[in-house]
Amino acid sequence: MSDDVLRIAVLGAAGRVGRRVVAAVLEATDLGLVAAVTRPGSDLVYQDAGRVAGVAFSGIPLGTPEKDCFFDADVVIDFSLPGGLREALPFLGDCALVTGTTGLDADTEALVAAHAAKAPVIQAANFSTGVNVLLGLAAIAARALPDHDVEIVEAHHRHKKDAPSGTALALAAAIGEGRGEAPILDHGRHGLAPRVAGHVGLHALRMGDVVGEHQVWLAGEGDRVLLGHVATSRDTFAHGALRAARFTRGRAPGRYTMRDVLGLT
Ligand code: NAD
């Protein structure tokens, strides 16, 4: 592998998103797959990462989080589960980290923050470049329409474990950014639950094979604004994560955002 090639390890490589990341890395001429890591005890351990991703033989067998599993990598791209990231973090060394795993507990968040003292870290609830544009638009709309009621609706496939989605929470944070204060969130409504002025409502739909859809409603007296994004395949997350991985090259340790990656800051 030439020195110009950015060496990528994928954590969660056998997962729904991880497989698309593996496929996208194998397709890219400026990136090289050097490690692919999955859950200990998985039937897929030792199987070829490319084949598991449904593409060509890669020569990289699926391994598990353990000492030296990332030693050859410049960047670890993580789409595992909170336990997977937590287990793998001690083995990252000074690799850059691009992490999309959502639903992290406070201890794992603290470990991610600590890693940023050693290497560039890009953490995003959603690596889709379109969603990151939506985050910026939501902040602009919230600033310009301070009295409009905001309701966020998200839909995901039936297997998704955490709710609301990390992206819905990021959208709520963008609303807060636009309005200059963190919003109070109302998660769904049930029974006697009138709207409270200024609160942001969040609603999570779980159904079928929906990849990921987010809508932000801003409703006032006489009009409604609807901003939205639809992910049509997991390739959107994979390609955004690859763009983030490329961005880490030559960067100082620290935390960066997808807005930095997209030049929106
Ligand atoms: P998935 O369940 O299909 O894949 C998770 C993978 O992680 C599996 O292959 C599993 O074997 C592996 N894993 C679990 N425990 C592990 C461990 N201890 N060590 C190593 N690997 C382990 O899930 P998915 O739909 O691919 O989503 C993965 C994560 O990414 C979730 O947290 C999801 O919410 C998040 N996600 C983020 C984005 C984004 O853009 N940020 C987009 C989609 C999904």
Boltz pocket constraint, residues with backbone or C-beta under 6 A from the ligand:
constraints:
  - pocket:
      binder: B
      contacts: [[A, 11], [A, 12], [A, 13], [A, 14], [A, 15], [A, 16], [A, 17], [A, 18], [A, 37], [A, 38], [A, 39], [A, 40], [A, 42], [A, 64], [A, 65], [A, 78], [A, 79], [A, 80], [A, 81], [A, 82], [A, 83], [A, 84], [A, 85], [A, 87], [A, 99], [A, 100], [A, 101], [A, 102], [A, 103], [A, 124], [A, 125], [A, 126], [A, 127], [A, 128], [A, 211], [A, 237]]
      max_distance: 6.0
